[in-house]
Amino acid sequence: MPVRMEPPAILPRQAQSGEKRTGRSSGLVEAVHAGHPFVPEVHETLRDADAVVEVKDFTLWYGSTKALYSIDLRIPRKGVTALIGPSGCGKSTLLRSINRLNDLVDGVRVEGQMLLNQSPVYAPDVDVIELRKRLGMVFQKPNPFPKSIFENVVYPLRIDGENRRSLLEEACERALRSSALWDEVKDRLKSSALRLSGGQQQRLCIARAIVADPEVLLLDEPCSALDPLSTMRIEELIHEISRRYTVIIVTHNMQQAARVSRQTAFMYLGRLVEFGPTADIFQAPRLVETEQYVSGRFG
Amino acid sequence: MGSAIVVCLGLIVFMVVLIVAEGSSTFWPGRIHELRLSDGSVVLGVPLDEEPYVTQGEEDAAQVAVARQAGVPLGARAWSDEGLPIRRRYFVGNRDLGQATFRWIPLWQVQSIESPADAVLIEREEWGAFLGRLEGVVHDRLLPLDPGVDQFSSGDADGGDGAVERTQVQTARGLMLRERTWVARGSAAATTRVAQERAEASTRWSRRDDLNLNVIPGLESKIRRLRWQVQKARIEHERMLQHARDPLPLWLWLLMLVGTGGALIGGVRLGRRLKFSSHRWQRLAVPVCWVCAVLLGLAVYVERPGALPDLSGERLAGIEHQAETRIAQLREQQNTAMDELARLRSQDQLVRVIAIEPTRGRLSPVSRSEPDEPMLLSQVVRVVEANRIGFFGRLGVYFDRWGEYLSQAPRDGSAAGGVFPVIVGTVTLTLLLTISVVPLGVITALYLREYARQGLMTSIIRVAINNLAGVPSIVYGMFGLGFFCYILGGFIDSGPANPMPLANWWWLLVGAGVLLLTALGVGGLLRRQSIMGGGRRRRWPVLVALAGWSGAAVLAGWALATTPYFHGFFEEKLPEQPTFGGRGILWASLTLALLTLPVVIVATEEAVAAVPGSMREGSFGCGASKWQTIRRIVLPSAMPGIMTGAILAMARGAGEVAPLMLVGAVNLAPALPVSTEAPFLHGDRTFMHLGFHIYTLGFQNPDSEATEPLVWTTTLLLLFIVLMLNFSAIVLRARLRAGMRSAAL
């Protein structure tokens, strides 16, 4: 069954007049209204970074609704990149465009280019299955399969045709250690993954996402369904993992973005607004929309 | 609301209790009463139920009134509270003596009721039970009558054991001397003697059954098979004479072989290289290679060296001669077996049981046409001394009868004996049905849910499937008979009725290939419309592709139905004995599979739809293909639901009777549908089925009143088997569910 998703509604513009402004006005709202292209504010330190994922003039429609407007974004290697923005701004859509999970939605159409380690993501001769194997993904709600813990973790290897027991066990242990779950489950690898707590399940999903050594790890609001304590553990884990993997995280929680990420992209109305080092985005944003959003005045 | 539940549950419980009570009491041996009636007659019978009745006619009424005035020996028991006379139904048996199996006896006519200890109920191979007294066991010898000698004087008629009586009897061979030696006299001695003689004779009887059921029919079927082989050789010889032509030149054949190989290699290599090619005409090269490979491969196969039958008249004569020799040998063996059987039979003729019924003093005869010859010991199935045995004795008889019921074949026109072949038929049918319906239904449901684009077409298909569930089952029976038995079975037996000329046939195949390629080419146009870039969906490629596919399918089906290369697998048996072209368990199970298909499809669709989308997303996110996701995530999660569908299908299929009457269930099948002989499962054989058995037992038997208790028992058994099949499937499902919740899958 094709996964059905409602096309996210683009939020109506909110008037922000009469408030204290630290950054310069971007002209975003005016550009949107006039239908002009909007040039995002990208901080200098990130302009020429060694990019793992390059998004070039990327536009996406859900049917007749435009969800992403010519996004240009270079996500640097290693470390955590956070995508923030109000609901429906297109950050999840952008994330799911990287592993082409949006292909499963009926009526999706894209324009523009995206490169993963210099190889195109959207080209007629791309094998989507092979592409997805190069990426790991963790979803909003923990979604372990109704299988044993062991089978959950090694699932990406199994579908790749790997059946050597010793290799699978080794990979399973490595992934579970990396996701800080090994000590809790090492004695019950054969029991069902559905018996784990929510936080454990999400860490299991992270283990599953990294077991095949992905080039990029995509996290789609991984803590939104968890309690604060589990959230803290996952954040520690993300921090740990980002030493070895490039992580892109979509989050609603600005504290979380501030805590875990090295650089942050702020999106609004399907456009990239500002992209810069996390400290700058949160403490010295250049655009007024970013400032208002991170200080909690809208969104 | 609540009362509706009470009514429903009450009815169901009542049904089950009634069936269990009636069904389980059939085999309980009741006491035998000896009644002395007011007209002086004596009746032996097993009491059943009683009821008040209204007298018919004035004479009867007057008699009843007189009897009531005078008082009757049974007193108040003979009259109901309303003052009506009461009658009681007795099982009196002895059908071969010309009386009804049951008899209503008004209690006011009864002078006395006794339970004589020597009254017995003898279950016989034929004609149901005999109620009477065992007088003795004798050895009867028939000797030629010699008029010159006084053969009758030496007998001592003092009546003790070992006494010899000589009498002159009229037999089919003329007047003969019967020498009767009493080996046991009196009820008790006779009962013991019967048991002894049975034990002695048991090896003889098992050998007799073996000869009758296995050896002689086995030889017969071997002879028949040889005849068929000869027939097949004759047909092929005829065909060779008609179609005598030179084989394809070897170089041309080799060229075709090379071409096949080239097309295959090309298909594989191009397929790998051009998998993601953006050139649609390049991608079309792959199917072109495959179609060529299939066509050439087919040609290479049918024109393979030695494919033309080489059956000269000389070879045919050789085959015929060989078969005749072998048949003669087999006939010889058959005659030996027949002789042995005759010898065993004549040994059986010796020991006879004399049992007398009191009403008219007649004995239990060997057959209806020889009423004065006592029956053979081998005709006695069981002697029940109903008034002598205690509770545990009755229990023993009860379980002995159950054992016979469950392990033996029916006898006496299905009115007695067991239902073992019926059980085997029912279970085999149900398993075959499940095996064929589940994969078909699951694949259909998966396609509908996972692959098909949801829209008008799928909605129409769903509605059609749901409507199929409401079609009367006899309609399926007709379809099964018409399509499976006659068309499909006929094709398997004898090939196409009107084969097409060779050249036309090959052009037909090429046409199908071209249509297929057109469809694929235009389909390639469709596939170009990926999520990249614009491009409006155009209508004409869809229609052309659809037309191409359906045209190719029709042509391929036509080609299959008219192929000149296939003459059926069993043409030699026709028209004398169709193999698959008649009714049989394979077609019956496929008909039932069709009948239960909607159940499985609907259940599977629901189960598949209930698998959360997040699971699929997670699997796709891991880089799984659609099929991997379905196989590893969706199907295991949906398995309990699929099992539910399979259970419902089994339950419906096992209880269905109407279509089976048309496609293969019979009253008395000559052989089981499963055997230890290859191919072990004989799909072409007719079979017995419990539902149909109930119907024939209850409504087709000449003495349906006598078989009624057996109908109840068979109903109970059917209920039990359906419940057991369901129960085992439910247990399986529960284990699957538990496995998914806790342990590793």
Interface residues (C-beta under 8 A of the other chain):
Chain A: M1 P2 V3 R4 N99 L101 N102 D103 L104 V108 R109 V110 E111 Y122 A123 P124 D125 V126 D127 I129 E130 L131 R132 K133 R134 L135 G136 M137 F139 K141 N143 P144 F145 P146 K147 S148 F150 E151 Y155 P156 R158 I159 D160 K190 S191 S192 L194 R195 C205 R208 A209 A212
Chain B: K275 F276 S277 S278 R449 E450 Q454 R528 S530 I531 M532 G533 G534 V608 A609 P612 G613 S614 M615 R616 E617 G618 S619 F620 G621 C622 G623 A624 S625 Q628 R632 I633 P636 S637 M740 R741 S742 A743 A744 L745
